[in-house]
Amino acid sequence: MKRERNVLLEKSEAFAGRIVKMYQYLTTERHEHVMSKQALRSGTSIGANLTESRNAQSTPDYISKQNIALKEADETAFWLKNLYKGGYLSEKEYESIYADCDELVRMLISSVKTLKKKSGIPTYG
């Protein structure tokens, strides 16, 4: 069975690939292991949670997985900012990868709000 195209999932998969390459660069070239590992975990978790949401057992489960992906994207933005502030990413590197992360955050916020509205679940923030 062929699945419908999911732009959000595709973008999260591409972002995960960038995060993996960033992690490899930071650990081998910049010798930074702590923050880059955190960014690796949260940055790849976005797509993992979106993938898992495709097989959700219920609408609330689906919304929960989408919301977890949002939290992971937001956490990734935090680690990217700290890697930049710590001098591990150049301004150009940071702006490029942060823009992708921010796009995912905005898309996920919209998705979660829409899903909650359709399900009659109150949204906050």
N, C-alpha and C positions, 0 to 999 in steps of 0.2 A: 504494500500500500504506500503510495507516494504522499508525503506530507506537504502541506501548504507552505509556501515560502514565508519565512519569518525573519524580517529585516533586523529586528532587535537581536535575535539569536545570532544571526550572521555577523552583525557588528560586534557582539560580545566575543565571538570566536576569533575574529580578526584582532580585537583588542587583547585577548589572552595571548595571542601569538606575539604581539608587540611587548607585552609584559614579560614573557619568557625571555625574549631577546634582550630586554633591558636588564633583567636579572643576571643573565649570563655576562653581559658587559660590565655591570657594576661589581660583580663578584670577582671577575678575572682581571679587569683593567683598573678598577677603582678600589678594589679590596674592601668593599662595603658588603656586609653580610646580614646585618640585623634588620634594618629598614627595608632593604631590597627583598628579603625573604617575606616580610609582612606584606609588601606590595604584591609579590608573587602569589601568595596565598589568597589575598582578597581579590586581586585582579583576575585570577583564573576561576575563582568561585562564582563570579557573576554569570558566566556562560554555563557553568555546571548547574547552578540553580535554575536557570532558564530552561536548560535541557530537561532537568528533573520535573519541572512544572508541566511539561507536555504530557506526562503520565500521572498527573495529579488524580487523587481519588475522589475529589469533590471540588466545587467552586471555592470554598474557603481554603482548601489545601493549595489550589492553584494560586490564589491571591497571596497566600502566605509565602510561597516560593518566589513569586515575583517581588514581594516586599523584601525578602531576604537578599535577593539579587540587588535591589536598590541600596540596602544597607552596605553590602559589600562594595558596590561602586562608590558610595560615599566614603567608605573607609579607605579605598584605594586612592581617592583624591587627597585624603589626609596624608598618606604616606608619600605620594608624589610631591606634595608641597614641602614636606620635610626633607626629602632627598634633594630638592632644589635649594632650599634654605641652607642645608648642610654643605652645599657646594659639590654634591655628587653628580648632579645633572646640570648641564649648561642651560641658559635661558631658552635657547632654541629647542633643545631636547625636551625640556619641561613643557614649554608652550605647546609643542606638537602632541605629546602623549596626554597632557592634561586636557587639551581640547577634545580628544577622543573620549576620555573619561567623563568629562562634563556633558558631552552629547548623550552618553549612555545614562547618566544620572537624570538628565531632563526627560529622556524617552521613558525611563522607568517610572519617574514621578507621574507622568501623564498616563501611563498604562495602569499603574496601581490606582490612581484616582478614578479613572474610567471604570475599572473593574469593580471597585468598591461602590461607586455610584449605581452601576447596573444591578449590583447585589443588595442595595439598600443599606450598606455598611457606612457609618459616618466616617468622614475623612477629617484629619487634623493637620493644620499647617499649610 
